[in-house]
Amino acid sequence: MTHAAQVDTGAVLADGTRESSRPPLSRAMIAVGFLLIVLSYMVNAMDRQVFPPLLPSIREEYGFSLEQGGLLATNFTLGMALAGLPAGYLLDRFRRKTVLLVSIVLYSLGTMATPLAVGFADMTLYRVVSGFGEGMQSAAIFAAMGAYFAHRRGLAFGTIGLGYSVGVFIAPLIGVELMSMHGTWHSPFYLFGTAGLLIAAASAFLVRTALTERSVEQAVTTGDAEHMPASAYNRNSLALAVHAVVSGVAIYGFLGLYPTFLITSLHYSAEQAALAMSFLGFGGMLAIFGGWLGDRVNQRTLLILSLLAVSAISVGIYETHAGVGVQCVFAFLMGAFGLGFIYPNTNSALQRAVRPSQIGRASGLFVTSYYGPAAFSGLLFAALVDSFGWSGAGMLQVTLLPLMGVAALTFVRPAQFSSAVR
């Protein structure tokens, strides 16, 4: 993925400098910078996913209802959605590295403030603030890496997704273990928030602007975009945005209340629920393969098959009342298709659906469409559980809803992607 670093057209960047004026990056500095970016996204995932396995204890302490708990488990995505379009604007006008560093500090402080909440209102605020920082970071990372690794965008996004999945894998295990050791659910939030601040400090010195500020035009020539629509909001990008909405609601509704389902419906212990949750992250580690595959096959077909797989797996999760071992297998498969295939390929396909100069807006559109409605997916799931039980709620939100995403994807025309011409 490093061959693009040798090309130089002298493009003017958002910070007013020319890329030709920057010394070339060594492979070591590319590797170090990219590793820190992946680690920062891993901590992002840990901040997000430590909440669901601790939710039963949080509900007990504050007396929250299932609906309130479901909303808190997913409302951080509201902050991510609110950050999406503003982040796209900022990325077109300021250095991506600056946006990246500010976002890491913001979501780390929001995470550390969560245990300080006195009730539902201020905990909601802290979760939304944390999500806002996470949304800014997501947009900055995917715009920067989408530009630097333009010809291997799916593989780069898959590698970043691997870091995210590692965070999903270890956060429940660490969170529940720390809660058991210290007798309180507060300590994981302080630990993960501090980790984010340390990574931000390291990134300030070790992530070079030559890695984050690259213009896409260096790797993708203007002629490559002649077959594409002029507007960033075209048939392909809008159809993919609809698919992102559907995927976000289905997947985050599942993620937000999955541990609660295991504990309250299947009567798992907190440790068993955390183990199953970790297998979601284990499956999501296939993101590097999913992204690599998305660079080589028809992404529309890959996304359709992945959505159908999510629907089929959810039947096993909510209908079979499986034991711990089988449930962990289901969780692994859900992570593989939901996090490992759908997430990186939806993101990279949206960037391929717009012209190279518009990937900042594509990144913002992805964050807003994927995470916006997902903010209320936990509340929706909880309401469905009250009306139809866990089985009915799973059938409606995680089995049938993805089929709407399949319908939206039928409108996508991969022949108009930027990757259609090499």
C-alpha positions as CSV (number, residue, x, y, z in Angstrom):
1,M,0.0,0.0,0.0
2,T,3.0,2.3,0.1
3,H,3.7,2.7,-3.6
4,A,1.5,5.7,-3.9
5,A,3.9,7.7,-1.7
6,Q,6.3,7.9,-4.6
7,V,4.0,10.0,-6.8
8,D,4.1,13.8,-6.6
9,T,2.0,16.3,-8.5
10,G,2.6,19.3,-6.2
11,A,-1.1,19.6,-5.1
12,V,-2.0,22.4,-2.7
13,L,-3.2,21.0,0.6
14,A,-5.7,22.4,3.1
15,D,-2.9,23.8,5.3
16,G,-1.6,25.9,2.4
17,T,1.5,23.8,1.6
18,R,2.4,21.8,-1.5
19,E,2.9,18.1,-1.3
20,S,6.0,18.4,-3.4
21,S,7.5,20.5,-0.6
22,R,7.3,17.7,1.9
23,P,10.1,15.1,2.3
24,P,9.0,11.6,1.2
25,L,8.0,9.3,4.0
26,S,10.0,6.3,4.8
27,R,8.3,3.0,5.1
28,A,9.0,3.0,8.8
29,M,7.3,6.3,9.4
30,I,4.3,5.2,7.3
31,A,4.0,2.0,9.4
32,V,4.4,3.9,12.7
33,G,1.8,6.5,11.7
34,F,-0.7,4.0,10.4
35,L,-0.2,1.8,13.5
36,L,-1.1,4.8,15.8
37,I,-4.1,5.6,13.7
38,V,-5.3,2.0,13.9
39,L,-4.6,2.0,17.7
40,S,-6.6,5.2,18.1
41,Y,-9.5,3.6,16.4
42,M,-9.2,0.5,18.6
43,V,-9.5,2.7,21.7
44,N,-12.5,4.4,19.9
45,A,-14.1,0.9,19.7
46,M,-13.2,0.2,23.4
47,D,-14.9,3.4,24.5
48,R,-18.1,2.5,22.6
49,Q,-18.3,-1.2,23.4
50,V,-17.4,-1.3,27.1
51,F,-20.9,0.2,27.8
52,P,-23.2,-2.7,26.7
53,P,-21.7,-5.4,28.9
54,L,-21.8,-3.1,31.9
55,L,-25.3,-1.9,31.2
56,P,-27.1,-4.3,33.6
57,S,-25.0,-2.9,36.5
58,I,-25.5,0.7,35.3
59,R,-29.2,0.2,35.1
60,E,-29.3,-1.3,38.6
61,E,-27.3,1.6,40.1
62,Y,-29.4,4.3,38.5
63,G,-32.7,2.5,38.2
64,F,-32.9,3.0,34.4
65,S,-35.6,1.3,32.5
66,L,-34.8,-1.1,29.6
67,E,-35.7,1.7,27.1
68,Q,-33.5,4.2,28.9
69,G,-30.7,1.6,29.0
70,G,-31.2,0.8,25.3
71,L,-31.0,4.5,24.4
72,L,-27.8,5.0,26.4
73,A,-26.2,2.0,24.8
74,T,-26.6,3.5,21.3
75,N,-27.1,7.2,21.7
76,F,-23.4,8.0,21.3
77,T,-24.0,7.4,17.6
78,L,-26.2,10.5,17.7
79,G,-23.1,12.5,18.5
80,M,-21.3,10.6,15.7
81,A,-24.0,11.5,13.2
82,L,-24.0,15.2,14.3
83,A,-20.2,15.2,13.7
84,G,-20.4,13.7,10.3
85,L,-21.3,16.6,8.0
86,P,-19.4,19.3,10.1
87,A,-16.4,17.0,10.1
88,G,-16.6,16.8,6.3
89,Y,-16.6,20.6,6.2
90,L,-13.7,20.9,8.6
91,L,-11.7,18.3,6.6
92,D,-12.0,20.4,3.5
93,R,-10.6,23.5,5.3
94,F,-8.2,22.3,8.0
95,R,-5.5,19.8,8.4
96,R,-6.8,16.3,8.9
97,K,-4.2,15.7,11.6
98,T,-5.6,18.6,13.6
99,V,-9.2,17.3,13.3
100,L,-7.9,13.8,14.2
101,L,-6.1,14.9,17.4
102,V,-8.9,17.2,18.6
103,S,-11.4,14.4,18.1
104,I,-9.4,11.8,20.1
105,V,-9.1,14.2,23.1
106,L,-12.8,15.0,22.9
107,Y,-14.1,11.4,23.0
108,S,-11.6,10.4,25.6
109,L,-12.8,13.2,27.9
110,G,-16.5,12.2,27.2
111,T,-15.6,8.6,28.2
112,M,-14.0,9.7,31.4
113,A,-16.9,11.9,32.3
114,T,-19.5,9.1,32.0
115,P,-19.0,7.6,35.5
116,L,-19.4,11.1,36.9
117,A,-23.1,11.3,35.8
118,V,-25.7,11.8,38.4
119,G,-28.7,10.7,36.3
120,F,-30.0,9.9,32.8
121,A,-29.8,13.5,31.4
122,D,-26.1,14.2,32.0
123,M,-25.0,10.6,31.2
124,T,-26.8,11.1,27.8
125,L,-24.8,14.3,27.3
126,Y,-21.5,12.6,28.1
127,R,-22.3,9.7,25.7
128,V,-23.3,12.1,22.9
129,V,-20.1,14.2,23.4
130,S,-18.0,11.1,23.3
131,G,-19.8,10.1,20.1
132,F,-19.3,13.5,18.6
133,G,-15.5,13.1,19.0
134,E,-15.7,9.5,17.7
135,G,-17.6,10.7,14.6
136,M,-15.0,13.4,13.9
137,Q,-12.2,10.9,14.3
138,S,-13.9,8.4,12.0
139,A,-14.4,11.0,9.2
140,A,-10.8,12.3,9.6
141,I,-9.3,8.8,9.6
142,F,-11.2,7.5,6.6
143,A,-10.7,10.7,4.6
144,A,-7.0,10.7,5.3
145,M,-6.4,7.0,4.7
146,G,-8.8,6.9,1.8
147,A,-6.7,9.5,0.1
148,Y,-3.3,8.1,0.9
149,F,-4.2,4.5,0.0
150,A,-6.5,5.4,-2.8
151,H,-5.8,2.2,-4.9
152,R,-6.0,-0.1,-1.9
153,R,-8.7,1.7,0.0
154,G,-10.7,-1.4,0.9
155,L,-7.6,-3.1,2.3
156,A,-6.6,0.0,4.3
157,F,-10.2,0.3,5.7
158,G,-10.2,-3.4,6.5
159,T,-7.0,-3.0,8.5
160,I,-8.5,-0.1,10.4
161,G,-11.6,-2.2,10.9
162,L,-9.3,-4.9,12.3
163,G,-8.2,-2.5,15.0
164,Y,-11.8,-1.6,15.7
165,S,-12.6,-5.3,16.1
166,V,-9.7,-5.9,18.4
167,G,-11.2,-3.1,20.6
168,V,-14.6,-4.7,20.5
169,F,-13.0,-8.1,21.4
170,I,-11.0,-6.9,24.5
171,A,-13.3,-4.1,25.8
172,P,-16.0,-6.4,27.3
173,L,-13.4,-8.8,28.8
174,I,-11.4,-5.9,30.4
175,G,-14.4,-4.0,31.4
176,V,-16.1,-6.9,33.3
177,E,-12.8,-8.0,34.8
178,L,-12.1,-4.4,36.1
179,M,-15.6,-4.2,37.5
180,S,-15.2,-7.4,39.3
181,M,-11.8,-6.4,40.7
182,H,-12.8,-2.9,41.9
183,G,-16.4,-3.6,42.7
184,T,-17.6,-0.7,40.4
185,W,-18.2,-0.2,36.7
186,H,-16.4,3.2,36.8
187,S,-12.8,2.1,36.4
188,P,-12.9,0.9,32.7
189,F,-14.1,4.3,31.6
190,Y,-11.2,6.0,33.3
191,L,-8.7,3.5,31.9
192,F,-9.9,3.7,28.3
193,G,-10.2,7.5,28.4
194,T,-6.7,7.8,29.7
195,A,-5.5,5.5,26.9
196,G,-7.0,7.7,24.3
197,L,-5.3,10.8,25.7
198,L,-1.9,9.0,25.6
199,I,-2.4,7.9,22.0
200,A,-3.4,11.5,21.1
201,A,-0.1,12.7,22.6
202,A,1.9,10.1,20.8
203,S,0.1,10.8,17.5
204,A,0.9,14.5,17.7
205,F,4.6,13.7,17.4
206,L,4.7,10.4,15.4
207,V,1.9,10.8,12.8
208,R,3.4,12.8,10.0
209,T,1.3,15.3,8.0
210,A,2.6,13.7,4.8
211,L,0.5,10.7,5.7
212,T,-2.7,12.5,6.7
213,E,-2.8,15.4,4.3
214,R,-2.3,13.6,1.0
215,S,-4.6,14.7,-1.9
216,V,-6.4,12.0,-3.8
217,E,-5.5,13.5,-7.1
218,Q,-2.0,12.3,-6.7
219,A,-3.1,8.7,-6.9
220,V,-6.2,9.0,-9.0
221,T,-6.0,11.2,-12.1
222,T,-8.7,13.6,-13.3
223,G,-9.4,11.4,-16.3
224,D,-10.3,8.5,-14.0
225,A,-13.4,10.5,-12.9
226,E,-14.9,11.4,-16.3
227,H,-17.3,8.4,-16.1
228,M,-18.6,9.5,-12.7
229,P,-21.5,11.8,-11.7
230,A,-20.4,15.4,-11.0
231,S,-22.4,15.6,-7.7
232,A,-21.3,14.0,-4.5
233,Y,-24.9,13.2,-3.8
234,N,-25.6,11.0,-6.8
235,R,-27.6,7.7,-7.4
236,N,-24.8,5.5,-6.1
237,S,-23.9,7.5,-3.0
238,L,-27.6,8.0,-2.0
239,A,-28.4,4.4,-2.4
240,L,-25.4,3.4,-0.4
241,A,-26.4,6.0,2.2
242,V,-29.8,4.3,2.5
243,H,-28.1,1.0,2.9
244,A,-25.8,2.5,5.6
245,V,-28.9,3.8,7.5
246,V,-30.5,0.3,7.5
247,S,-27.2,-1.4,8.4
248,G,-26.5,1.0,11.3
249,V,-30.0,0.5,12.8
250,A,-29.9,-3.3,12.5
251,I,-26.3,-3.8,13.7
252,Y,-26.2,-1.2,16.5
253,G,-29.6,-2.2,17.8
254,F,-28.1,-5.7,18.0
255,L,-24.8,-4.6,19.6
256,G,-26.4,-2.3,22.1
257,L,-28.7,-4.9,23.8
258,Y,-27.0,-8.2,22.9
259,P,-25.5,-8.6,26.4
260,T,-28.7,-7.6,28.0
261,F,-30.5,-10.3,25.9
262,L,-28.0,-12.9,27.0
263,I,-28.3,-12.1,30.7
264,T,-32.1,-11.4,31.0
265,S,-33.4,-13.9,28.4
266,L,-30.9,-16.7,28.3
267,H,-29.8,-16.2,31.9
268,Y,-26.1,-16.0,31.1
269,S,-23.7,-14.6,33.8
270,A,-22.0,-11.3,33.1
271,E,-18.8,-13.1,32.3
272,Q,-20.5,-15.4,29.8
273,A,-22.2,-12.4,28.1
274,A,-18.8,-10.6,27.9
275,L,-17.3,-13.7,26.3
276,A,-20.0,-13.8,23.7
277,M,-19.6,-10.0,23.1
278,S,-15.9,-10.5,22.6
279,F,-16.5,-13.1,19.9
280,L,-18.3,-10.4,18.0
281,G,-15.0,-8.5,17.9
282,F,-13.1,-11.7,17.1
283,G,-15.3,-12.1,14.0
284,G,-14.9,-8.5,13.1
285,M,-11.1,-9.1,12.8
286,L,-12.0,-10.5,9.4
287,A,-12.3,-6.9,8.3
288,I,-8.8,-7.0,6.8
289,F,-10.0,-9.9,4.6
290,G,-13.4,-8.3,3.9
291,G,-11.7,-5.0,2.8
292,W,-9.1,-6.9,0.7
293,L,-12.0,-8.8,-0.9
294,G,-13.9,-5.6,-1.6
295,D,-10.9,-4.3,-3.7
296,R,-11.2,-7.3,-5.9
297,V,-14.9,-8.3,-6.4
298,N,-18.1,-6.5,-7.1
299,Q,-18.8,-4.6,-3.8
300,R,-22.5,-4.4,-4.4
301,T,-22.7,-8.2,-4.6
302,L,-20.5,-8.6,-1.5
303,L,-22.6,-6.2,0.5
304,I,-25.9,-7.9,-0.5
305,L,-24.5,-11.3,0.5
306,S,-23.3,-10.0,3.8
307,L,-26.7,-8.5,4.6
308,L,-28.4,-11.8,3.8
309,A,-25.9,-13.5,6.1
310,V,-26.7,-11.1,9.0
311,S,-30.4,-11.9,8.6
312,A,-29.8,-15.6,8.6
313,I,-27.4,-15.5,11.7
314,S,-29.9,-13.4,13.7
315,V,-32.5,-16.2,13.4
316,G,-30.0,-18.5,15.1
317,I,-29.3,-16.0,17.8
318,Y,-32.8,-15.1,18.8
319,E,-34.7,-18.3,17.9
320,T,-32.6,-21.3,19.0
321,H,-31.8,-20.4,22.7
322,A,-28.4,-21.8,22.1
323,G,-25.8,-22.6,24.8
324,V,-22.7,-20.5,25.4
325,G,-20.5,-22.3,22.9
326,V,-23.0,-22.1,20.0
327,Q,-24.0,-18.5,20.9
328,C,-20.3,-17.6,20.7
329,V,-20.2,-19.1,17.2
330,F,-23.2,-17.0,16.2
331,A,-21.6,-13.9,17.7
332,F,-18.4,-14.6,15.7
333,L,-20.3,-14.9,12.5
334,M,-22.3,-11.7,13.2
335,G,-19.1,-9.9,13.8
336,A,-17.5,-11.2,10.7
337,F,-20.3,-10.1,8.4
338,G,-21.6,-7.1,10.3
339,L,-18.2,-5.5,11.3
340,G,-15.8,-7.3,9.0
341,F,-17.6,-7.1,5.7
342,I,-20.4,-4.6,5.8
343,Y,-18.7,-1.8,7.6
344,P,-15.4,-1.3,5.7
345,N,-17.0,-2.0,2.3
346,T,-19.9,0.4,2.8
347,N,-17.4,3.1,3.8
348,S,-15.0,2.4,0.9
349,A,-17.9,2.0,-1.6
350,L,-19.3,5.4,-0.6
351,Q,-15.9,7.0,-1.3
352,R,-15.7,5.2,-4.6
353,A,-19.1,6.5,-5.5
354,V,-17.9,10.1,-5.6
355,R,-15.1,11.9,-7.5
356,P,-11.7,12.0,-5.8
357,S,-11.9,15.6,-4.7
358,Q,-15.2,14.8,-2.8
359,I,-14.1,12.0,-0.5
360,G,-14.3,14.4,2.5
361,R,-18.0,14.8,1.9
362,A,-18.4,11.1,1.2
363,S,-16.7,10.3,4.6
364,G,-19.1,12.8,6.3
365,L,-22.1,11.3,4.5
366,F,-21.1,7.8,5.7
367,V,-20.7,8.8,9.3
368,T,-24.1,10.7,9.3
369,S,-26.1,8.0,7.5
370,Y,-24.6,5.0,9.3
371,Y,-24.5,6.4,12.8
372,G,-27.4,8.9,12.8
373,P,-30.5,6.7,12.9
374,A,-28.4,4.1,14.8
375,A,-28.5,6.5,17.8
376,F,-32.1,5.4,18.4
377,S,-31.7,1.8,17.4
378,G,-31.3,0.6,21.0
379,L,-34.5,2.5,22.0
380,L,-36.3,1.0,19.1
381,F,-35.1,-2.5,19.9
382,A,-36.1,-2.1,23.6
383,A,-39.6,-0.9,22.5
384,L,-39.9,-3.9,20.2
385,V,-38.9,-6.2,23.0
386,D,-41.7,-4.7,25.2
387,S,-44.2,-5.4,22.5
388,F,-43.1,-8.6,20.9
389,G,-40.4,-10.1,23.2
390,W,-36.8,-10.7,22.3
391,S,-37.6,-13.2,19.5
392,G,-40.0,-10.9,17.8
393,A,-37.8,-7.8,18.2
394,G,-34.8,-9.7,16.7
395,M,-36.9,-10.9,13.8
396,L,-38.1,-7.4,13.0
397,Q,-34.9,-5.4,13.5
398,V,-32.1,-7.7,12.8
399,T,-33.6,-10.3,10.4
400,L,-36.1,-8.4,8.2
401,L,-34.7,-4.9,8.3
402,P,-31.4,-5.8,6.5
403,L,-33.6,-6.9,3.5
404,M,-34.4,-3.2,3.0
405,G,-30.7,-2.6,2.6
406,V,-30.6,-5.3,0.0
407,A,-33.3,-3.5,-1.9
408,A,-31.4,-0.2,-1.7
409,L,-28.2,-1.8,-3.0
410,T,-30.0,-3.0,-6.2
411,F,-29.9,0.7,-7.3
412,V,-26.1,0.9,-7.1
413,R,-24.2,0.9,-10.4
414,P,-20.5,-0.2,-9.7
415,A,-19.6,0.7,-13.3
416,Q,-19.7,4.4,-12.1
417,F,-17.3,3.8,-9.2
418,S,-13.9,5.5,-9.3
419,S,-12.4,2.0,-9.1
420,A,-14.1,1.0,-12.4
421,V,-11.3,2.7,-14.3
422,R,-7.7,2.0,-13.2
